[in-house]
Every structure is written in C-alpha cells, then in structure tokens.
Amino acid sequence: MFKRLAVGRYLKLLVNSPDEVERIEAAKALSLLRARFVRRKLRRLLAHPDAEVRKWAAYALGFVGEKVDAVALSAIFADRSEAIDVRAHAGEALGHIGEGPAETRDALIEGLSDPSPEVRFWGAFALGSYGDAAAIPKLQELVETDKDTVPGWWSLKKEAADAIEHIRQFPQGT
C-alpha cells in the first residue's frame, strides 16, 4: 500500500511539477521502486504530450525496465521526430536494461549515424552493454572519425572505444 502511494506521489511530481529538480528527483525515486505496476505507469508516460515527462519516464524505466520494455524504448530512440533529450535518455535506458530483441540492437546501431552527438553517444553506451559484436564495425568507425563531445560527459570516440572494449570482454551470451 505504501509503495503505491509513494509511486502516485512521484508520478504526480514527474508529470506536474514546474521544477526540473523535483522532476529529476521523482524520476530517481521511481527508478528505485522495482514493481510491475511502476513499469506499466512509466511505459504509459513514454507517450505523454510533454517531452520533459517522456524524458524522465525513459530515464526511470532504464533502471526498472526489463527486456520487454526495450521495444518501446528503441522505438523512441529511433524516432527522429522525437526530442533529442528524450531519444538520448531512451538510449541510456536501453544501456541500463542491457538486453533486447534484435530490432533493438539494429535501432542502436542505426543511431550511431544520427546527426545528434547525444543520440550517438548513448547508442554507443547501450551497444556496449548489449555485448553484441555486430556493433563493433560501426563503433570502430566512430572511434576513427567522430570528434564530437557530449557536454557533461566525454568524447564519442572514447565512449565508442569503451563500448568496443566492453563487448570484447563480455560478449553476448556469456
């Protein structure tokens, strides 16, 4: 009962608060509550009309989500009409989930060619978590050619190199 009340409070803050810090803290709190009904509510918020709500719902879903949630997140990640922040958070979420069907991996690989450095960065991050060697050629291309840096993080070259190293250390299926 208490958990449901807490979820309701955090969801209201995530959706209604005009304060960005409150929204972030609500998303963080939701990311700690591992329950099926939390995942369902967050998946519904991925279609919310407010991009800020979608962004933080994707963020939280990355920590409580499961393989089945990867499909919805990869669709958002691949949607070039979606806000860059929402797509980037969906990519990060996919990396935290660390698995998904083949079409999810394909969307992430395709995202490495995106014009947005943030989308490419989080796509590389997620692919490193997936551990699929099919991503290595495209990641290697980023290592050799991408000169962009994501504010608050590091270069795409470094993230792609880290992803390759992780894939080689922890290949899919091990």
C-alpha positions as CSV (number, residue, x, y, z in Angstrom):
1,M,0.0,0.0,0.0
2,F,2.7,2.4,1.0
3,K,4.7,1.7,-2.2
4,R,1.6,2.5,-4.4
5,L,1.1,5.8,-2.5
6,A,4.8,6.7,-3.0
7,V,4.6,5.9,-6.7
8,G,1.5,8.0,-7.1
9,R,3.2,11.0,-5.4
10,Y,6.4,10.6,-7.5
11,L,4.4,10.2,-10.7
12,K,2.5,13.4,-9.9
13,L,5.7,15.3,-9.4
14,L,7.2,13.9,-12.6
15,V,4.2,14.9,-14.6
16,N,3.1,18.2,-12.9
17,S,6.0,19.8,-11.2
18,P,7.2,23.0,-12.8
19,D,10.5,22.5,-11.0
20,E,13.1,20.5,-13.1
21,V,14.9,19.3,-9.9
22,E,11.7,17.9,-8.5
23,R,11.1,16.0,-11.7
24,I,14.6,14.6,-11.7
25,E,14.3,13.6,-8.1
26,A,10.9,12.0,-8.8
27,A,12.4,10.0,-11.7
28,K,15.3,8.9,-9.5
29,A,12.8,7.8,-6.8
30,L,10.7,5.8,-9.3
31,S,13.9,4.2,-10.6
32,L,14.4,2.6,-7.2
33,L,10.9,1.1,-7.0
34,R,11.0,-2.3,-8.8
35,A,7.5,-3.3,-9.3
36,R,5.5,-4.3,-12.4
37,F,2.9,-1.5,-11.9
38,V,5.7,1.1,-11.8
39,R,7.0,-0.2,-15.2
40,R,3.5,-0.1,-16.6
41,K,3.0,3.5,-15.5
42,L,6.3,4.6,-16.8
43,R,5.7,2.9,-20.2
44,R,2.4,4.9,-20.4
45,L,4.3,8.1,-19.7
46,L,6.5,7.5,-22.7
47,A,3.6,8.7,-24.8
48,H,2.9,11.8,-22.7
49,P,2.5,15.0,-24.6
50,D,5.3,16.8,-22.6
51,A,8.8,15.9,-23.8
52,E,10.2,16.5,-20.3
53,V,7.8,13.9,-18.9
54,R,8.8,11.4,-21.6
55,K,12.5,12.1,-21.0
56,W,12.3,11.4,-17.3
57,A,10.0,8.4,-17.7
58,A,12.6,6.9,-20.1
59,Y,15.3,7.6,-17.6
60,A,13.4,5.8,-14.7
61,L,12.4,2.9,-17.0
62,G,16.0,2.2,-17.7
63,F,16.5,1.2,-14.1
64,V,13.3,-0.8,-13.5
65,G,12.7,-2.0,-17.0
66,E,13.1,-5.4,-18.5
67,K,13.8,-6.9,-21.9
68,V,10.1,-6.4,-22.9
69,D,10.5,-2.6,-22.3
70,A,13.4,-2.4,-24.7
71,V,11.0,-2.5,-27.7
72,A,9.2,0.7,-26.6
73,L,12.4,2.5,-25.7
74,S,14.1,1.5,-29.0
75,A,11.2,2.9,-31.0
76,I,11.6,6.2,-29.2
77,F,15.4,6.1,-29.7
78,A,14.9,5.6,-33.4
79,D,12.2,8.2,-33.9
80,R,14.0,11.2,-35.4
81,S,10.9,13.4,-34.9
82,E,11.2,12.9,-31.1
83,A,13.1,15.4,-29.0
84,I,16.8,14.8,-28.7
85,D,16.8,14.6,-24.9
86,V,14.0,12.0,-25.0
87,R,15.9,9.9,-27.5
88,A,19.2,10.2,-25.6
89,H,17.5,9.1,-22.3
90,A,15.9,6.2,-24.2
91,G,19.3,5.2,-25.4
92,E,20.7,5.4,-21.9
93,A,17.8,3.4,-20.6
94,L,18.5,0.7,-23.1
95,G,22.0,0.5,-21.9
96,H,20.9,0.0,-18.3
97,I,18.4,-2.7,-19.3
98,G,21.3,-4.3,-21.3
99,E,19.3,-6.6,-23.5
100,G,16.6,-6.6,-26.0
101,P,15.4,-8.2,-29.3
102,A,17.5,-7.9,-32.5
103,E,15.5,-4.9,-33.7
104,T,16.6,-3.0,-30.6
105,R,20.2,-3.7,-31.4
106,D,19.6,-2.7,-35.0
107,A,18.0,0.6,-33.9
108,L,21.0,1.3,-31.7
109,I,23.5,0.6,-34.5
110,E,21.5,2.9,-36.8
111,G,21.5,5.6,-34.1
112,L,25.3,5.7,-34.4
113,S,24.8,7.6,-37.7
114,D,22.4,10.1,-36.2
115,P,23.2,13.8,-36.6
116,S,22.9,14.3,-32.8
117,P,26.0,13.6,-30.7
118,E,23.9,12.8,-27.7
119,V,22.0,10.1,-29.6
120,R,25.2,8.6,-31.0
121,F,26.8,8.7,-27.5
122,W,24.0,6.9,-25.7
123,G,23.6,4.5,-28.6
124,A,27.3,3.6,-28.2
125,F,26.8,3.2,-24.4
126,A,23.8,0.9,-24.9
127,L,25.6,-1.2,-27.5
128,G,28.5,-1.7,-25.1
129,S,26.0,-3.1,-22.6
130,Y,24.4,-5.3,-25.1
131,G,27.7,-7.1,-25.8
132,D,26.9,-7.8,-29.5
133,A,29.9,-8.0,-31.7
134,A,27.8,-7.0,-34.7
135,A,28.1,-3.4,-33.4
136,I,31.9,-3.3,-33.4
137,P,32.4,-2.1,-37.1
138,K,30.1,0.9,-36.6
139,L,31.6,1.7,-33.2
140,Q,35.1,1.5,-34.7
141,E,34.0,4.0,-37.3
142,L,33.1,6.4,-34.5
143,V,36.5,5.8,-32.8
144,E,38.2,6.7,-36.0
145,T,36.1,9.6,-37.3
146,D,33.8,11.2,-34.6
147,K,35.2,14.3,-33.0
148,D,32.2,15.4,-31.0
149,T,31.9,15.6,-27.2
150,V,28.7,15.5,-25.2
151,P,28.6,18.3,-22.6
152,G,29.0,16.9,-19.1
153,W,30.4,13.6,-20.4
154,W,33.3,12.9,-22.8
155,S,34.0,12.3,-26.4
156,L,32.1,10.0,-28.6
157,K,35.4,8.5,-29.6
158,K,36.1,7.5,-26.0
159,E,32.5,6.2,-25.5
160,A,32.7,4.1,-28.7
161,A,36.1,2.7,-27.7
162,D,34.8,1.8,-24.2
163,A,31.8,0.1,-25.8
164,I,34.1,-2.0,-28.0
165,E,36.2,-3.0,-25.1
166,H,33.2,-4.0,-23.1
167,I,31.8,-6.0,-26.0
168,R,35.1,-7.9,-26.3
169,Q,35.3,-8.6,-22.6
170,F,31.6,-9.6,-22.2
171,P,30.4,-10.9,-25.5
172,Q,26.7,-11.6,-25.8
173,G,25.6,-14.9,-24.4
174,T,28.3,-15.1,-21.8
